[in-house]
Every structure is written in structure tokens, then in C-alpha cells.
């Protein structure tokens, strides 16, 4: 829920130090397939005479980092399993929705991918009604597939598709009640070993790397420094943490009824539909991805959610049941918003349990202790 509610306080900004990757999927696959053929980055083959300008320690560290990365990637191929669960929570109406499409191209009749599969998962958290969330859920996947750059340049495709579906929603609304709704949107696309997360709003995606939480998105709150600067440069304002005193998010799709928020001409506005992207290459260390609406993150920290879900998967390895248990736990913790969780696992096996190394304790005795022991033994022989 993003609209100003006097009974609900805005949650604090949960900042992340992660930043989007600039390379796209085609480049990643080419680079990873040719890793073994390339010379070390610090020592180009045609610049051997410049090697002495780099400290020896740096060259060694670069080689070690490269070997470690190659070892982690290896021949890893994600084996996808997904589950989802939703609950109305403490709200009078359900405005969350989600999408899980294992084979995006096949679902929409796109036959140019040979054996490659592109999967799409997403959570959409509506406000002031469910029309915008449902429209984005139903139309965004097809717009992505029909883009001329799909699937070789997914970053550009997703960026354009978010903006296109936002504009299409405004044009398609025939009822004022529909036009007045909006939605946050977070999608995760998996193409081979590439994971691309696109976020506009306060849904969140968190990746489990051997149990360590890696945030794949950053909440778009108006008081976030970069968002506040962008908003004010476009004529907007941030009042008590709300965009123009109305919305607790700085990016969303829809909300075309709010004056001064968006411009149909494409000139931009303080409320942006442009998503922030993060692209990573999956390795065997990556276990699963959690995507949740903001109601989940009101009662779970990113690491806490990973810990909870990981324990459940270790127990029963049922992804859908894990989602149900996350939502039920959120309700127990006092969540009041709509709740939606999607979990995507990259392995068929359950996450490994931690191995506690056996610590060898050296047995020793002090001189005083040895003397006391000798006395006891001597007295016992008397």
C-alpha cells in the first residue's frame, strides 16, 4: 500500500550498497564462454612491456580472483523451481498480484529461441485499487516478448517495457476508478545463468548466496537521497517522507490521476515508471531468490527472510510450502498490509546445512596441577 494513510507510518529506508550491472545478457554469455581463452585482465597480451608497471601483488590477486570466479561458475546450470503465496493480511481488499512464467517465449508463441528459456517472475503491489496491478501483470510479459530486442538485450527490453505498459494503462482506462489506481512492480528474469531484476517501487528481491542475503533491489522511497534529488529536480517535493505529500514511493506505474506526477508526453515527472536494474551471473553458490511485496519487508529484514526460508527448505524442500510459511509467519509478526511472496530456487536439492568443524582442544596441565596430581596418586598408594 503506497497511498498516504494517517494510521500507517512510513517504514524506514532500508538502504543497500548494491549497484546495477551495466552489461547485458548477450555480453555475459559471450564473456563467460570465452573466459578460458582470454589473457588475465591485468596483463593484456599485446602490452607485455607494461607488466612491470603493475605491482606483483596486484597481478597475483587478479589471477586468484579470476580462478575463483571460474571455479564458482563452472558448468552450473540453474534448475528452476518456483512457488508463490498471497494473503489479504489486515487490509479490506486484496491489491497485490504476481506472475510466474517458466518459459516466457513458449507461453506467448515466440519461436526464435531454440533451446534457450527465459523465465519471468514478478510481484505487483497495487494501491487505490487493483486495476493497475492486474493490468501490468496481464500485459507486461507480452510487451517484453514482442520487443524487437528480445531476448538478446533484456536490459533495454525491460526498461522500455515498463514505460510502455505504463503509458498503455493510461490510454486503456475508460473508468475514472481504474485510472486512479497505481502499482509498484518488481520482475526477475532468468536467461541461462543471467538473473535480471527490475524494480519500480518498494517490492524487494533478495538472493540467498549460501545463506547470505544479497539485495537485488533497493526500495524507492522519496526520502532516499538520490530519489529526493531526482524528485526536486523535476518540480516535485518530499513532505514527511511522501512524494508531493501523497505517495510513500517515488516510482510506480499508473497513478495518472495525480496532478503534477507524470506527463503523458514522455517528458518525465517526479513519479517515475522507470525501473532500476541489477544483472548478475548465477553460480552454484546462489540458492534461491525471494520476491516480496512491501508487507513482507515490514516485519522481515532481508537476512531474516533468507534465514527463515532457508530453514524451511532444508526441512522439506517444498518451494510453495515455504512461501506459505513465510506469509503465515509475517501475519504472526503483526503484518497489516497485503502479503505476497514468490520464491525461485536454482537447485533441485535442498540448501546444505552448515557444517560445524570439530575443534581439537589441546589438553594441558599446569606445573601446580601436575604436582597436586602426583601428591594425590602418592597418597592413594599409601
C-alpha positions in Angstrom: 0.0 0.0 0.0 1.6 3.3 -1.1 -1.0 6.0 -0.6 -0.7 8.2 2.4 -2.6 6.7 5.4 -2.6 8.6 8.6 -2.9 5.3 10.6 0.2 3.8 9.0 3.7 5.1 9.5 6.2 5.1 6.7 8.8 2.3 7.1 12.4 3.5 7.3 14.6 3.4 4.3 16.5 0.2 4.1 19.5 1.3 2.0 21.7 -1.0 0.0 25.2 -0.6 -1.3 24.5 -2.7 -4.4 24.5 -1.1 -7.8 23.1 -2.2 -11.2 25.3 -4.0 -13.6 25.7 -2.3 -17.0 26.3 -5.3 -19.2 23.5 -7.2 -20.9 22.8 -11.0 -21.2 24.4 -11.5 -24.6 27.7 -9.9 -23.4 27.6 -12.0 -20.3 27.2 -15.3 -22.1 30.0 -14.4 -24.6 32.3 -13.3 -21.9 31.7 -16.4 -19.7 32.1 -18.8 -22.6 35.4 -17.3 -23.5 36.8 -16.9 -20.0 39.5 -19.6 -20.5 40.6 -18.1 -23.8 41.3 -14.6 -22.6 44.5 -13.4 -21.1 44.4 -12.1 -17.5 42.8 -8.6 -17.3 45.9 -7.1 -15.7 48.3 -8.3 -18.4 46.9 -7.9 -21.9 48.8 -10.0 -24.5 49.7 -7.0 -26.6 51.0 -5.0 -23.7 53.6 -7.3 -22.1 56.1 -4.5 -21.9 53.8 -2.7 -19.5 53.6 -5.5 -16.9 56.3 -4.1 -14.8 54.2 -1.0 -14.1 51.8 -3.1 -12.0 52.7 -4.3 -8.5 53.3 -8.1 -8.4 50.8 -8.5 -5.6 48.0 -7.0 -7.8 48.7 -9.4 -10.6 48.6 -12.3 -8.3 45.3 -11.1 -6.7 43.7 -10.7 -10.1 44.7 -14.2 -11.2 43.4 -15.7 -7.9 40.1 -13.8 -8.2 39.7 -14.9 -11.8 40.4 -18.6 -10.9 38.0 -18.4 -8.0 35.2 -17.0 -10.2 35.7 -19.6 -12.9 35.6 -22.3 -10.2 32.4 -21.0 -8.8 30.7 -20.7 -12.2 32.0 -24.0 -13.6 29.3 -25.7 -15.6 26.5 -24.6 -13.3 23.1 -24.6 -15.0 20.2 -23.3 -12.8 17.4 -25.9 -12.3 14.4 -23.6 -11.6 11.6 -24.4 -9.2 9.1 -21.7 -8.1 6.3 -21.2 -5.7 4.1 -18.4 -4.6 1.6 -17.5 -1.8 -0.6 -14.5 -1.1 -2.8 -13.3 1.7 -5.1 -10.3 2.1 -3.5 -9.6 5.5 -5.1 -6.8 7.5 -6.4 -4.9 4.5 -10.1 -4.8 3.5 -9.2 -5.5 -0.1 -6.5 -7.6 -1.9 -4.5 -5.4 -4.2 -1.3 -7.5 -4.6 -0.9 -9.8 -7.6 2.0 -11.8 -9.1 3.2 -13.7 -12.1 5.3 -16.9 -12.5 6.1 -17.9 -16.1 8.6 -20.7 -16.5 9.0 -20.3 -20.3 8.1 -16.8 -21.4 8.7 -17.3 -25.1 6.7 -20.5 -25.3 3.8 -19.1 -23.4 3.4 -16.2 -25.9 4.3 -18.2 -29.1 7.8 -16.8 -29.6 9.7 -19.5 -31.5 13.2 -17.9 -32.1 14.9 -19.1 -29.0 15.8 -22.7 -30.0 16.5 -24.4 -26.6 17.1 -21.3 -24.6 14.5 -20.5 -22.0 13.6 -17.1 -20.5 11.7 -17.2 -17.2 9.8 -14.3 -15.7 8.6 -13.9 -12.1 7.1 -10.7 -10.7 5.2 -9.1 -7.8 2.9 -6.1 -8.3 1.6 -4.2 -5.2 -1.4 -2.1 -6.1 -2.7 1.0 -4.3 -6.1 2.8 -4.6 -7.5 -0.3 -6.3 -6.3 -3.4 -8.1 -6.8 -2.3 -11.7 -3.2 -1.1 -12.4 -1.6 -4.1 -10.8 -3.7 -6.5 -12.7 -3.2 -4.7 -16.0 0.6 -4.7 -15.6 0.5 -8.4 -14.7 -1.5 -9.3 -17.7 0.2 -7.1 -20.3 3.9 -6.6 -19.3 5.0 -10.2 -20.2 3.6 -9.9 -23.8 5.1 -6.5 -24.3 8.5 -7.9 -23.2 8.3 -10.8 -25.7 7.2 -8.6 -28.6 10.1 -6.1 -28.2 12.4 -6.3 -31.2 15.5 -6.7 -28.9 14.1 -9.7 -27.0 15.9 -11.7 -25.7 19.4 -10.5 -26.6 19.3 -7.2 -24.9 17.0 -7.8 -21.9 18.1 -4.6 -20.1 16.8 -2.3 -22.8 13.8 -4.5 -23.4 12.7 -4.4 -19.7 13.4 -0.7 -19.4 11.2 0.1 -22.5 8.5 -2.4 -21.5 7.9 -0.8 -18.1 7.4 2.6 -19.6 5.3 1.2 -22.5 2.9 -0.7 -20.2 2.6 2.4 -18.0 1.5 4.5 -21.0 -0.8 1.8 -22.3 -2.6 1.6 -19.0 -3.3 5.3 -19.1 -4.7 5.1 -22.6 -6.8 2.0 -21.9 -8.6 3.3 -18.8 -12.2 4.1 -19.5 -13.3 4.3 -15.9 -12.1 7.0 -13.6 -11.8 4.5 -10.8 -9.3 2.4 -12.9 -7.3 5.4 -13.9 -6.9 6.4 -10.2 -5.1 3.2 -9.3 -1.3 2.6 -9.3 1.1 -0.2 -8.6 4.7 -0.9 -7.8 6.4 -3.6 -9.9 9.3 -5.9 -9.5 10.3 -8.5 -12.0 13.0 -11.1 -12.1 14.1 -12.6 -15.5 16.3 -15.6 -15.8 18.1 -16.4 -19.1 20.6 -19.1 -18.8 22.8 -18.1 -15.9 21.8 -14.5 -16.0 19.4 -13.0 -13.4 18.0 -9.6 -14.2 15.9 -7.8 -11.6 13.9 -4.7 -12.5 12.3 -2.7 -9.7 10.0 0.3 -9.6 8.7 0.8 -6.1 9.1 -0.9 -2.7 8.7 -4.6 -3.5 12.0 -6.3 -2.9 14.1 -9.1 -4.3 16.7 -10.8 -2.1 19.2 -13.5 -3.3 20.5 -16.2 -1.0 24.2 -16.9 -1.5 25.0 -19.8 0.7 22.6 -18.3 3.3 23.9 -14.8 3.0 21.3 -12.2 1.9 22.2 -10.2 -1.2 19.7 -7.5 -2.0 18.9 -7.4 -5.7 16.8 -4.2 -5.4 16.6 -1.0 -3.4 13.3 0.4 -2.1 12.2 3.5 -3.9 11.4 5.8 -1.0 11.0 9.6 -1.6 13.4 10.3 1.2 16.2 8.2 -0.3 18.9 10.8 -1.2 19.1 10.0 -4.9 15.4 9.8 -5.3 14.8 13.1 -3.4 17.3 14.8 -5.6 15.6 13.5 -8.8 12.1 14.4 -7.5 13.1 18.0 -6.7 14.9 18.5 -10.0 11.6 17.6 -11.7 9.5 20.0 -9.7 8.2 17.6 -7.1 8.6 17.8 -3.3 9.1 15.4 -0.4 6.9 16.1 2.6 7.2 13.9 5.7 8.6 11.2 3.6 5.8 11.3 1.0 6.1 12.3 -2.7 4.2 15.6 -3.0 2.6 14.6 0.3 0.6 11.8 -1.3 2.7 8.6 -2.1 5.2 6.8 0.1 7.0 5.5 -3.1 8.9 7.6 -5.6 8.5 5.1 -8.5 5.3 3.4 -9.6 3.2 2.5 -12.7 -0.2 4.1 -13.0 -1.4 7.0 -10.8 -2.2 9.1 -13.8 -4.9 10.9 -11.9 -2.5 12.6 -9.6 -1.8 16.1 -11.0 1.8 17.0 -11.4 3.1 13.5 -11.0 3.5 12.3 -14.6 3.5 13.7 -18.1 1.9 11.7 -20.9 4.2 13.5 -23.4 7.1 11.4 -22.0 8.9 14.4 -20.6 9.0 12.8 -17.2 7.8 13.8 -13.8 8.6 13.3 -10.1 6.7 9.9 -10.1 8.8 7.7 -12.4 7.9 4.4 -14.0 11.5 3.8 -15.0 12.8 0.7 -13.2 16.3 0.3 -11.7 18.0 -2.8 -12.9 20.5 -5.2 -11.5 22.1 -8.0 -13.5 24.2 -10.8 -12.1 25.5 -14.2 -13.3 24.3 -17.0 -11.1 26.8 -19.6 -9.7 26.3 -22.7 -7.6 26.6 -20.5 -4.5 23.3 -18.9 -5.4 20.5 -20.9 -3.8 17.2 -19.1 -4.2 15.5 -15.7 -4.8 12.8 -14.2 -2.6 10.5 -11.6 -4.2 8.0 -10.0 -1.8 5.6 -7.1 -1.6 6.4 -4.4 1.0 4.1 -6.0 3.5 6.6 -8.8 3.9 9.5 -6.4 4.5 7.7 -4.5 7.2 8.2 -7.5 9.5 11.2 -9.2 7.9 14.7 -7.9 7.3 16.4 -9.2 4.2 18.7 -11.5 6.1 15.9 -12.7 8.4 13.7 -13.7 5.4 16.6 -15.6 3.9 17.3 -17.4 7.2 13.7 -18.3 7.7 13.1 -19.5 4.1 16.4 -21.5 4.1 15.5 -23.4 7.3 12.1 -24.3 5.8 13.7 -25.5 2.6 16.2 -27.5 4.5 13.4 -29.2 6.3 11.0 -30.1 3.5 12.4 -28.6 0.2 8.9 -27.6 -0.9 9.1 -24.1 -2.5 5.4 -23.4 -2.5 5.0 -24.6 1.2 8.0 -22.3 2.0 6.1 -19.3 0.6 3.0 -20.2 2.6 5.1 -20.4 5.8 6.8 -17.0 5.1 3.4 -15.4 4.7 2.0 -17.1 7.8 5.0 -16.0 9.8 4.6 -12.4 8.6 1.0 -12.4 9.9 2.1 -13.8 13.3 4.6 -11.0 13.5 1.9 -8.4 13.1 1.9 -7.6 9.4 -1.1 -5.4 8.4 -0.6 -5.0 4.7 -1.4 -7.4 1.8 1.2 -10.1 1.6 2.7 -11.8 -1.5 5.8 -13.9 -1.8 7.4 -15.6 -4.8 10.4 -17.9 -4.2 12.6 -19.2 -7.1 15.0 -22.0 -6.3 18.0 -22.6 -8.6 18.7 -26.1 -7.3 16.7 -29.4 -7.1 18.5 -30.2 -3.8 17.7 -28.6 -0.5 20.1 -25.9 0.8 23.0 -27.6 2.6 23.1 -27.4 6.4 26.0 -25.7 8.0 28.9 -27.9 8.8 30.4 -27.1 12.2 34.1 -28.0 12.2 35.3 -30.1 15.1 37.7 -28.1 17.2 40.6 -30.0 18.6 41.3 -28.9 22.2 44.8 -29.3 23.4 44.9 -30.9 26.7 47.5 -29.4 29.1 48.1 -29.2 32.8 50.0 -26.6 34.8 53.0 -27.4 36.9 51.0 -26.8 40.0 48.2 -29.1 38.8 50.8 -31.8 37.9 52.3 -31.6 41.4 48.8 -31.9 43.0 48.0 -34.9 40.9 51.3 -36.6 41.8 50.5 -36.0 45.5 47.1 -37.5 45.2 48.5 -40.5 43.4 51.2 -40.9 46.0 48.7 -40.7 48.9 46.4 -43.1 47.2 49.2 -45.7 47.1 50.0 -45.4 50.8 
